[in-house]
Amino acid sequence: MTSPIRFIMIGGFLGAGKTTLISSLARHYQAEGKHVCVVTNDQASGLVDTELLRSQGLSVNEVAGSCFCCNFHGLTDAMEAFETNRRPDIILAEPVGSCTDLIATIAIPMMEQLGEKFVHSPYAVILKPSHGLKILTGGQGRGFSEKAEYIFRKQLEESELILINRIDELTAQQQTQLRHCVEEQYPGRPVIFISAKTGENLDVVVESLAGQAAARDQFMEVDYDVYAEGEAELGWLNATIELAANAPLPIDAVVVRIVDLIRGRLEELDAEPAHLKVYGSSGEAVGVANLVSSDTPTMLSVASKADGRPLTLIINARVSLAPDALREAVANAVDNLAAEFAGHTEVKSMESFRPGRPVPTYRAGT
């Protein structure tokens, strides 16, 4: 009898570190001899995460144009497509970072419709400390509205396992404060501090994910009006740019600089970034830089240590800003980048919008 495929869904707010953790988990399972596939998800095509995971040799299918919950069959079709080549042992799924209510709209419908084909791991949600410290402690400073914070909190509420990321960047006091807030506000869930980047406590996460999801006979209440308004406050931009110059360009310096240029413009506009990520490539060389909040530094998360010509830049920005203003800010940064590196750019694609109202394909309990 064929063993069921293990389905692992890793949730969390935009910029929480889902892709980095999924990459680490995939490498771990591959080292155990398992065949691992990944499904990524975005409101539009041109996703940095998809290209990054593929560059690492993973089999990746992308569900673009809507979240998993609003395109349930897109998710199941993407998983079924893996089997045309080789049946996976494990499927890692990364939902859109502004989505919630995934147990009722994804996990339970899968269990009801696909029966014993899959075994579901506990639903793990990664907590993003930079915004978590503000939201869970009632801190002040630039951030998101109560409606956007509603999504952040609902993600934690439906979790079965909470992973507090970036332990390598947190002081002991911050760790204690976050643990206290999570355990007080969302009791009954295991809490694991991790570093998706360094792999700290990855073994503990693997052990926790080896179990099975809890049976659900009740589902959390979600106000879809507030949920929709919270998502709609974020401007969403995906762009693909080609940067060329007479001489080879340093990939890592370029991706960090474009993030900093966009960041500078967002600061002028008093616009809080939920996540800004840039993927730069030339041939097989890949560099990735990202920004996860206004009060954290730009990070070179993947270093190419290479030069190239021309460079392809994929820009994903999710910012508390109107889409037209976000598009203008990114376009201005791209022009400045070209001037600084004595090059010229060609915009292959650029799409900016606000996410539409989430309308799940299925929702258990309704």
C-alpha positions as a printed NumPy array, in Angstrom:
array([[  0.   ,   0.   ,   0.   ],
       [  1.31 ,   3.45 ,  -0.914],
       [  2.155,   5.611,   2.086],
       [  0.302,   8.922,   2.355],
       [  2.06 ,  12.113,   1.311],
       [  2.91 ,  14.328,   4.271],
       [  1.397,  17.792,   3.796],
       [  3.132,  20.566,   5.729],
       [  1.712,  24.082,   5.539],
       [  3.857,  26.872,   6.974],
       [  1.94 ,  30.108,   7.605],
       [  2.863,  33.497,   8.954],
       [  2.706,  37.175,   8.122],
       [  4.53 ,  38.734,   5.19 ],
       [  8.285,  38.669,   5.802],
       [  8.098,  36.211,   8.689],
       [ 10.682,  33.859,   7.147],
       [  8.463,  31.167,   5.638],
       [ 10.54 ,  30.642,   2.491],
       [ 13.805,  30.411,   4.417],
       [ 12.354,  27.839,   6.808],
       [ 10.812,  25.829,   3.955],
       [ 14.203,  25.749,   2.218],
       [ 15.865,  24.479,   5.41 ],
       [ 13.165,  21.866,   5.994],
       [ 13.433,  20.674,   2.397],
       [ 17.187,  20.159,   2.711],
       [ 16.674,  18.257,   5.964],
       [ 14.1  ,  15.905,   4.474],
       [ 16.174,  15.409,   1.326],
       [ 19.113,  14.364,   3.514],
       [ 16.82 ,  11.669,   4.917],
       [ 16.23 ,  10.399,   1.38 ],
       [ 12.749,  11.828,   0.951],
       [ 11.458,  13.403,  -2.251],
       [ 10.287,  16.923,  -1.401],
       [  8.123,  19.273,  -3.475],
       [  7.022,  22.827,  -2.717],
       [  3.916,  24.836,  -3.609],
       [  4.256,  28.629,  -3.431],
       [  1.409,  31.101,  -3.538],
       [  0.96 ,  34.754,  -4.463],
       [ -1.679,  37.236,  -5.533],
       [  0.223,  37.719,  -8.828],
       [  2.869,  35.964, -10.905],
       [  6.567,  36.806, -10.716],
       [  7.254,  35.584,  -7.183],
       [ 10.766,  35.825,  -5.751],
       [ 10.171,  32.795,  -3.515],
       [  9.411,  30.528,  -6.463],
       [ 12.575,  31.489,  -8.335],
       [ 14.715,  31.259,  -5.215],
       [ 13.538,  27.757,  -4.295],
       [ 13.922,  26.569,  -7.885],
       [ 17.463,  27.96 ,  -7.957],
       [ 18.177,  25.651,  -5.011],
       [ 17.172,  22.629,  -7.089],
       [ 13.718,  22.094,  -5.588],
       [ 10.657,  21.018,  -7.532],
       [  8.3  ,  23.986,  -7.18 ],
       [  4.827,  24.738,  -8.522],
       [  3.321,  28.186,  -8.061],
       [ -0.338,  29.047,  -7.525],
       [ -0.593,  32.665,  -8.683],
       [ -3.441,  35.117,  -8.989],
       [ -5.181,  34.377,  -5.681],
       [ -4.555,  32.816,  -2.299],
       [ -4.824,  29.055,  -1.704],
       [ -8.175,  29.448,   0.05 ],
       [ -9.713,  31.24 ,  -2.945],
       [ -8.224,  28.765,  -5.412],
       [ -8.449,  25.428,  -3.634],
       [ -8.391,  23.46 ,  -6.871],
       [ -5.346,  25.401,  -8.053],
       [ -3.54 ,  24.086,  -4.985],
       [ -4.683,  20.49 ,  -5.447],
       [ -3.881,  20.622,  -9.183],
       [ -0.391,  21.917,  -8.394],
       [  0.168,  19.028,  -5.993],
       [ -1.198,  16.477,  -8.421],
       [  1.137,  17.776, -11.153],
       [  4.158,  16.716,  -9.102],
       [  3.123,  13.085,  -9.449],
       [  3.497,  13.12 , -13.244],
       [  7.261,  13.047, -12.678],
       [  7.772,  11.443,  -9.283],
       [  5.423,  11.016,  -6.347],
       [  6.532,  13.245,  -3.471],
       [  7.009,  11.974,   0.045],
       [  6.514,  15.466,   1.45 ],
       [  4.805,  18.589,   0.118],
       [  5.668,  21.895,   1.75 ],
       [  3.086,  24.618,   1.103],
       [  3.651,  28.339,   1.612],
       [  0.416,  30.381,   1.614],
       [  0.228,  34.125,   0.962],
       [  1.472,  35.996,   4.016],
       [ -1.63 ,  38.164,   4.304],
       [ -4.007,  35.182,   4.482],
       [ -5.674,  33.478,   7.408],
       [ -8.503,  30.979,   8.088],
       [ -6.467,  28.266,   6.352],
       [ -7.526,  25.387,   8.577],
       [-11.185,  25.835,   7.645],
       [-10.556,  26.634,   3.966],
       [ -7.606,  24.378,   3.088],
       [ -6.748,  21.719,   5.666],
       [-10.242,  20.426,   6.439],
       [-11.494,  20.46 ,   2.818],
       [ -8.359,  18.513,   1.844],
       [ -9.055,  15.947,   4.541],
       [-12.695,  15.656,   3.468],
       [-12.055,  15.43 ,  -0.29 ],
       [ -8.69 ,  13.675,  -0.555],
       [ -9.144,  11.222,   2.271],
       [ -6.111,   9.131,   3.141],
       [ -3.902,  10.435,   0.314],
       [ -2.343,  12.954,   2.687],
       [ -1.315,  13.03 ,   6.304],
       [ -1.388,  16.562,   7.703],
       [  1.274,  17.893,  10.041],
       [  0.279,  20.37 ,  12.754],
       [ -0.246,  23.816,  11.242],
       [  2.824,  25.893,  12.057],
       [  2.761,  29.699,  11.983],
       [  5.952,  31.756,  12.065],
       [  5.831,  34.879,  14.204],
       [  7.682,  37.891,  12.814],
       [  9.325,  39.573,  15.832],
       [  9.675,  43.071,  14.36 ],
       [  5.918,  43.487,  14.061],
       [  5.075,  40.985,  16.79 ],
       [  6.786,  43.1  ,  19.444],
       [  4.697,  46.107,  18.399],
       [  1.37 ,  44.329,  17.984],
       [  1.431,  41.914,  20.923],
       [  2.814,  44.456,  23.408],
       [  0.777,  47.419,  22.195],
       [  3.983,  49.205,  21.238],
       [  4.095,  52.509,  19.449],
       [  5.705,  53.581,  16.192],
       [  5.005,  53.134,  12.531],
       [  3.049,  50.006,  11.821],
       [ -0.253,  48.756,  10.471],
       [ -3.86 ,  49.589,  11.177],
       [ -6.015,  47.541,  13.515],
       [ -7.541,  45.806,  10.487],
       [ -4.172,  44.619,   9.202],
       [ -3.19 ,  43.618,  12.731],
       [ -6.421,  41.586,  12.833],
       [ -4.961,  39.274,  10.154],
       [ -1.681,  38.942,  12.073],
       [ -3.564,  37.929,  15.212],
       [ -5.928,  35.535,  13.441],
       [ -2.933,  33.7  ,  11.965],
       [ -1.646,  33.06 ,  15.488],
       [ -5.108,  32.118,  16.748],
       [ -5.548,  29.286,  14.228],
       [ -2.023,  27.919,  14.668],
       [ -1.225,  24.58 ,  16.264],
       [  2.455,  25.442,  16.612],
       [  3.998,  28.922,  16.913],
       [  7.567,  29.442,  15.702],
       [  9.172,  32.686,  16.855],
       [ 11.777,  33.423,  14.206],
       [ 15.087,  35.339,  14.224],
       [ 16.227,  34.154,  17.643],
       [ 19.743,  35.096,  16.511],
       [ 18.629,  38.752,  16.3  ],
       [ 16.648,  38.924,  19.577],
       [ 17.953,  39.846,  23.002],
       [ 17.175,  37.581,  25.952],
       [ 14.73 ,  40.232,  27.201],
       [ 12.919,  40.332,  23.845],
       [ 12.672,  36.544,  23.796],
       [ 11.181,  36.498,  27.289],
       [  8.762,  39.29 ,  26.396],
       [  7.576,  37.578,  23.211],
       [  7.156,  34.187,  24.887],
       [  5.12 ,  35.77 ,  27.69 ],
       [  2.876,  37.624,  25.233],
       [  2.279,  34.574,  23.048],
       [  1.609,  32.182,  25.909],
       [ -0.717,  34.66 ,  27.612],
       [ -2.661,  35.698,  24.49 ],
       [ -2.597,  32.36 ,  22.604],
       [ -2.374,  29.674,  25.298],
       [ -2.148,  25.955,  24.644],
       [  0.165,  26.082,  21.639],
       [  3.771,  24.873,  21.708],
       [  6.178,  27.792,  21.21 ],
       [  9.577,  27.22 ,  19.608],
       [ 12.22 ,  29.877,  19.103],
       [ 14.046,  29.35 ,  15.822],
       [ 16.399,  30.919,  13.35 ],
       [ 15.252,  29.998,   9.876],
       [ 18.496,  31.522,   8.611],
       [ 21.006,  29.632,  10.801],
       [ 18.928,  26.502,  11.386],
       [ 18.851,  26.892,  15.162],
       [ 16.236,  24.537,  16.665],
       [ 15.358,  23.132,  13.227],
       [ 15.506,  19.645,  14.738],
       [ 12.828,  20.607,  17.269],
       [ 10.596,  21.912,  14.477],
       [ 11.071,  18.697,  12.469],
       [ 10.112,  16.626,  15.506],
       [  6.967,  18.711,  16.06 ],
       [  5.954,  18.481,  12.392],
       [  6.314,  14.689,  12.473],
       [  3.04 ,  14.509,  14.393],
       [ -0.469,  14.811,  12.996],
       [ -2.792,  17.776,  12.916],
       [ -5.368,  17.893,  15.669],
       [ -8.95 ,  16.944,  14.911],
       [-11.087,  20.032,  14.375],
       [-14.766,  20.137,  15.236],
       [-14.862,  23.891,  15.815],
       [-13.367,  26.724,  13.787],
       [-12.355,  30.207,  14.73 ],
       [-14.674,  33.035,  13.842],
       [-13.414,  35.337,  11.106],
       [-14.933,  38.679,  10.189],
       [-14.35 ,  38.629,   6.446],
       [-15.195,  42.327,   6.157],
       [-12.351,  43.275,   8.504],
       [-10.102,  40.641,   6.906],
       [-10.756,  42.043,   3.427],
       [-10.195,  45.632,   4.531],
       [ -6.949,  44.66 ,   6.27 ],
       [ -5.606,  43.005,   3.129],
       [ -6.744,  45.914,   0.962],
       [ -4.645,  48.347,   2.974],
       [ -1.516,  46.791,   1.526],
       [ -0.214,  47.837,  -1.851],
       [  1.156,  44.836,  -3.751],
       [  3.855,  45.109,  -6.431],
       [  5.635,  42.473,  -8.524],
       [  8.149,  43.624, -11.119],
       [ 10.826,  42.118, -13.33 ],
       [ 13.621,  44.451, -14.42 ],
       [ 16.71 ,  43.915, -16.561],
       [ 19.754,  45.958, -15.576],
       [ 22.625,  46.169, -18.061],
       [ 25.923,  48.037, -18.077],
       [ 29.18 ,  48.039, -20.003],
       [ 30.981,  46.19 , -17.209],
       [ 29.837,  43.216, -15.084],
       [ 27.762,  44.251, -12.071],
       [ 28.108,  43.017,  -8.447],
       [ 24.888,  41.105,  -7.897],
       [ 24.864,  41.327,  -4.096],
       [ 25.598,  45.05 ,  -4.011],
       [ 22.879,  45.707,  -6.579],
       [ 20.099,  43.819,  -4.75 ],
       [ 20.98 ,  45.451,  -1.42 ],
       [ 21.13 ,  48.899,  -3.02 ],
       [ 17.743,  48.658,  -4.75 ],
       [ 16.14 ,  47.6  ,  -1.466],
       [ 17.77 ,  50.561,   0.284],
       [ 16.651,  52.96 ,  -2.44 ],
       [ 13.038,  51.769,  -2.184],
       [ 13.28 ,  51.842,   1.593],
       [ 14.422,  55.465,   1.545],
       [ 11.435,  56.489,  -0.529],
       [  9.024,  54.589,   1.736],
       [ 10.463,  56.382,   4.759],
       [  9.804,  59.718,   3.059],
       [  6.209,  58.62 ,   2.483],
       [  5.846,  57.274,   6.047],
       [  4.811,  53.937,   4.557],
       [  5.397,  50.747,   6.549],
       [  6.773,  47.793,   4.559],
       [  5.282,  44.41 ,   5.358],
       [  7.915,  42.799,   3.139],
       [ 10.244,  43.92 ,   0.395],
       [ 12.306,  41.281,  -1.397],
       [ 14.575,  41.501,  -4.438],
       [ 16.015,  38.521,  -6.326],
       [ 18.96 ,  39.259,  -8.611],
       [ 20.398,  36.727, -11.03 ],
       [ 22.82 ,  36.337, -13.898],
       [ 23.207,  32.841, -15.277],
       [ 23.231,  30.516, -12.278],
       [ 24.426,  33.18 ,  -9.803],
       [ 21.696,  34.371,  -7.428],
       [ 21.573,  37.048,  -4.737],
       [ 18.567,  37.998,  -2.6  ],
       [ 18.058,  41.003,  -0.316],
       [ 15.013,  41.753,   1.803],
       [ 13.468,  44.161,   4.284],
       [ 10.818,  43.032,   6.759],
       [  9.945,  46.245,   8.605],
       [ 10.867,  49.913,   8.857],
       [ 12.941,  49.434,  12.006],
       [ 15.072,  46.459,  10.905],
       [ 18.101,  46.548,   8.6  ],
       [ 18.195,  45.496,   4.979],
       [ 19.442,  41.913,   4.871],
       [ 21.394,  40.067,   2.197],
       [ 19.648,  36.739,   2.748],
       [ 21.32 ,  34.918,  -0.156],
       [ 24.803,  35.932,  -1.288],
       [ 25.949,  35.195,  -4.824],
       [ 29.504,  36.526,  -4.36 ],
       [ 29.474,  37.019,  -8.114],
       [ 29.313,  39.628, -10.85 ],
       [ 27.112,  39.366, -13.916],
       [ 25.856,  41.125, -17.006],
       [ 23.004,  41.721, -17.555],
       [ 21.164,  41.22 , -14.278],
       [ 17.551,  40.154, -13.959],
       [ 15.898,  41.692, -10.904],
       [ 12.588,  40.412,  -9.541],
       [ 11.048,  42.848,  -7.064],
       [  8.246,  41.881,  -4.673],
       [  6.936,  44.679,  -2.431],
       [  4.051,  44.527,   0.047],
       [  3.669,  47.941,   1.665],
       [  1.039,  49.936,   3.54 ],
       [  0.731,  52.329,   0.614],
       [ -1.564,  52.93 ,  -2.345],
       [ -0.529,  50.832,  -5.374],
       [  0.08 ,  53.833,  -7.652],
       [  2.335,  55.484,  -5.078],
       [  4.169,  52.206,  -4.546],
       [  4.689,  51.806,  -8.281],
       [  6.069,  55.355,  -8.498],
       [  8.42 ,  54.746,  -5.56 ],
       [  9.797,  51.551,  -7.096],
       [ 10.144,  53.081, -10.571],
       [ 12.05 ,  56.025,  -9.097],
       [ 14.36 ,  53.671,  -7.203],
       [ 15.024,  51.65 , -10.374],
       [ 15.99 ,  54.84 , -12.257],
       [ 18.362,  55.864,  -9.467],
       [ 19.872,  52.385,  -9.384],
       [ 20.686,  52.543, -13.073],
       [ 22.32 ,  55.954, -12.656],
       [ 24.448,  54.824,  -9.699],
       [ 25.729,  51.74 , -11.534],
       [ 26.196,  53.541, -14.871],
       [ 23.741,  51.197, -16.534],
       [ 20.332,  51.201, -18.102],
       [ 17.163,  49.318, -17.226],
       [ 14.332,  47.689, -19.111],
       [ 11.068,  47.021, -17.306],
       [  9.943,  43.569, -18.407],
       [  6.829,  43.66 , -16.252],
       [  5.418,  45.679, -13.363],
       [  2.09 ,  45.039, -11.676],
       [  0.742,  46.94 ,  -8.665],
       [ -2.662,  46.48 ,  -7.024],
       [ -4.562,  45.878,  -3.803],
       [ -5.672,  42.306,  -3.031],
       [ -9.358,  41.664,  -3.664],
       [-11.823,  40.4  ,  -1.099],
       [-11.068,  36.788,  -0.105],
       [-13.845,  34.427,  -1.195],
       [-12.925,  30.842,  -0.213],
       [-13.729,  27.967,  -2.553],
       [-14.775,  25.937,   0.495],
       [-15.032,  26.706,   4.184],
       [-15.669,  24.001,   6.732],
       [-18.333,  24.751,   9.304],
       [-20.41 ,  27.011,   7.051]])
